[in-house]
Amino acid sequence: MIGTVYKSTGSWYTVKNDSGTFFECRIKGKFRIQGIKSTNPIAVGDIVEFDVEKLGDDTVGIIHEIKDRKNYIIRKSVNLSKQTHIIAANLDQVFLLITLNNPTTYTIFIDRFLATAEAYEVPVVLLFNKIDAYDDEELGEIKFLAALYREVGYTCIGISAKTGKNVDKVKELMTETTSMFAGHSGAGKSTLVNALEPNLKLKTAEISEQHLQGQHTTTFAEMYDMDFSGRIIDTPGIKGFGIVDMEKEEIGDYFPEFFALKGDCKFNNCLHIDEPKCAVKEALENEEVAWSRYKSYVQMVSGEDENYRVDIHDTKK
């Protein structure tokens, strides 16, 4: 049988076949995907081939083949820095939830996520959540940041998962697609899923007052069928986003505004850092390229730890 992976716990996989029946499946023997050293050989969204076997009174699926992926989102494993973790596969789009505070989404996190999505050909929509909770000054910062990313070419929407503001716009984009929600814990992913599909009743939690961080409410990535003919993958909160398998010479190609200027640089292999007659640096000085994006790029090229952050409040400098 052929089916789609809806949930992965690391050892068991919930798979839905073409007729809509769910099976609890395991991997047969040693199962590895060629060319990918991942902590999870199979991810939510994968198309797999499996057989059904009787195990006592239970029916168990045995996965023996994974079909080629059209794309996937991958990051460095949290606990094993030399290994990677595939968050989800075969995506039509990813919605990255961004919050100004409670918790703060730093631009380095946004830019690392966007560069990875560009590298693996996954379209991204930026959702600036909790706009009901901001004062006029904070709303101004959100509008500035959204304008920055719209200029690069990304779709940006200000939403409130809590009040339902612009949730209809998100639903329209999700119709007839497989989408993923990503962002920090507490950014409102599960709240947004519940606003889109109240019957799911996903667990949500309040922000920790002591640390101003979200509480992890989603333990494993899981896909849900929506009543409006869309599918959403809800993911655990991501604290950091380590980039994977990018040579420093190619990182600039995953910043669309840098790639558009690359042909005007004096050197074909220009890194846009110390080289003379660099079109990107000239655009930067002319304020045609955002300083926050350039800082993120330099950090990624130099391999600096993500903990060196550019704050959202720093984007105008």
N, C-alpha and C positions, 0 to 999 in steps of 0.2 A: 504493500500500500504506500501511497504518497500522502504526506501530511505536512502541516506547518507547525513549528514549535511555538507554543503559546506561553510556556513557563519553563524556566530552568532553575533547579536548585543546586546544580553542580553534580548530582548523582542521578536524579530523576528528571525526566522531561515530559511535560504535558503536551501531547501532539494532537492536533485536530485534522482528521482526514477530509477528503473531498466531499463526503456526504454529511459532514458536520458532527461526526462522532469523536469524542475525546478519548485518548488512550494514555495511560501512564507508561512511559517507555524508559528503557535503559540502553546503554551503549554495549554493543557486543565486543567483548575482549578489548584489545588495545585499539583505540580509535584516534587517529591523528589526521589533521588536515594538512596537506602538503604545503610547505612554505610558511605556515603560521605556527609559531611557538606560543600558544595561548594557554592560559589557565583553564579556559573553558572551550573545549573543542567544538561544542555546539552552542549556538546562541539563540535567543528568542528572535523569531522572524525567519529562521532557517527553514528551507524546504528539505525534508528528509524522506528517505525510503525505509520502511520498516516492516517487519513481519510480526504476527501475533502468535503468542504461545500461551499455553495453559500452565499456570503455576499454582497447583492445588486447586482451590476454588476460584482463583483470580485469573483474569486475562491480562497478560503483560505484553507490551510491545518491545521488540528488539530492533534498535536502529542499526542499520548496517551500511548506509550510504548517505552522504550529504550532497545536495545538488550545488552547482556553482552559484556563488553569490553575485548579485548585481552590484552590491556595495555593502559597507558595514561601518560602524563607528567603533574605533579601537582606542585604548589608552593604556598607559603603563599600569601594571598591577599595583595595587596599594601596598601590599605586604612584600611582594617579590619584584624589586625594581627592574630586574633583567627579564622578567616575563611580561606578557601583555594580557589584557582582558578585553574581549569583544563585548560591547554593551548590547548591540542589537544588529540585525542584518536585514538586507532586502527592504530598505526604507524608501518611501517616496519623498519624505521630508522629516526634518527634526525641528521641533519648537524649543528654543532655548529660553528658559524663564530667567529674567534679570530683575533684581531688586536693588534699589538704591541703598537701603539699609534693612536691618532686621531680616535676613542677613545682608551684608554688603556683597555685591557681585563686582569683583575687580576687573578692570579692562584686560589685564593679562590673561585671566581665565577666559573671557569672551573670545579674545583673539586666538588663543591656543585652540579652543574648541572650533572656531571657524576655520582655522588653517587645516586642522585635521579633517574636518568635513569636506573642505575643498580637495584635499589630497585623495580622499576616498569617494569623491563624487556624490556627496549627500547634500541636497539643498537644505538651507537653514532659514527659518523665520525667527526673528527676535521678538519675544513678548516681554514688554516692560510691565511687570505685574505690580499690584498693590497701589495703583495710582489714586485710589480712594483715600489712602493714608498719608499722602504727601501734602505739605504746605506749598504756597505759591513759588517759593524759592527752589524747593526740591523738584517741583514739577518743571520748572525752567531748566534744571540740570538734566532731567529725563528727556525733555524735548531737544536739548542740545546734543545729547548722546545719540538719540534716535536719528537726528538729522545727519550726524557724523556717519552712521552706518548706512543710512539710506543713500548717502553720497557714494559710498563704496559699491552699492548695488543690492543691499539686503533689504528685504521686507521687514518693517518694524511696526508693531502695533502696541499701543498702550491699553492695558486691560486691568480689570479687577475681577479676579476669580471669586472674590467674596461677594461683591455686589452684582456681578454679571455684566459689567461694563465691557462692551466689545467682544463678549464671548461668542456672539453670533457670527462675527467675522472669522474667528478661529474655526468654528464649526463649518463654515462655508469652505474654508481651505482644506478641511479634513475630509470632506465628503468624497467617497469612492477612493480613498487613499489609505496607505499604512503609514502612520506617523509615530514619532517618538517624542515624549516630553523629557527634557533634561534640565539640570540646574542644581544649585546647592540645596541641601536639606533646609526646609523652611521657606523655599522660594514660592511654594504654592502649587506644585505639580498635581498632587492628589486632590487638592481643593478644586483645581481647574477641571480635572477629569470628572469630579462629582457635579460641577456646574454644567458640564456638557452632557452628562448622563447620570442624573440623580439616582437612578435605580442601582447603580454599582455600589454606592455607599462605601467608597474606599476610606480607610482609616487616615485621619489627619491629626496633627498635634500642634499645640501652641509653641511659639518661639520661647526658648529658654531665656528668662529675664536675666539670669546671672551671666551668661556668655553671649547673649544675643545671637544664638545659633539655632538652627532648626533641629528638631528631633527626628531621627530616622524612623519613618513610618512605613516605607517600602523596603522590604528585606531583599527581594529578588525582582529582577526585571520580569514583567508579565504583560501579555497582550490581552486586550479586551475588544470584543465586537461591540460597536455602537449601533444604536437604533437607526441612525441616519446613514447607514452603509459606509461607515468608516471603521478603521481599526486603530487603536492607540496602544502604544507600549509605554507603560509607566515604569520608571527606573528609580533605583535607590539614589539618594542625594549624592552628588559628586563634590568632594571637598577640594580636590585639585585635579588638574588635567595634564598628565605627562604625555608629551608628544612621542610618537613611535616611528622609527625607521625613516627619518627625514635627514637627508644630507644637507649641510648648511648651505650648499650652493643652490638647492631647490626650494628652500623655505620661502624665499621671496615670490616664487611662482604661485604660492597659495595665499598671497595677499593680492587680491585682484587689482587694486590701484597701483601696486608696485609692478606687477606683471605687465600692465598696460604701458608703463614707461620704460620697461627694460630695453626695448629696441633703440631708445634714444641715448643710452649710456655709451660711453666711449669704449668700454670693454665688454665683450660678450658674457664673460664670467663675473661681472661686477657684483660684489656683495653689498653694495650701497652703504659702505661704512667708511673706509679710508681711501677709496679710489677717486682719482680726479675726474672731473666732467661727468659726474653721476647725475642722471636725470631725476632720480628719486630724491636725492639730497637737495637738488635745486628746487624741486617741487615742495619739499619740506620747508625750505627757507622762505618760499613764496606763499606759505600757508595753504598750499593746494593738497597737501597730505597731512593727516592728523599726527601730532606729536605722540599721542598715546599709542597709536598704531605702530609708529616707528620704534618707540621704546620697547613695545612688546616684541617686535621683530628682532631688534638687536639682542634682547635677552634670550630669545630662542636660538639665534645663531651662535651666541657665545656659550650656550649651554648652562646659563645661570639657573639656579633653583627658582621655582615658581614663587617661593615665599618673598622674593623681591618683587613688590607689587606696585603697580600704578593705580592709584585710587580713581574711582569715577570722578571725584571732585577735582582731580588733577588734569582732566582732559583739555582744559582751556589754556594750559601753560605750554 
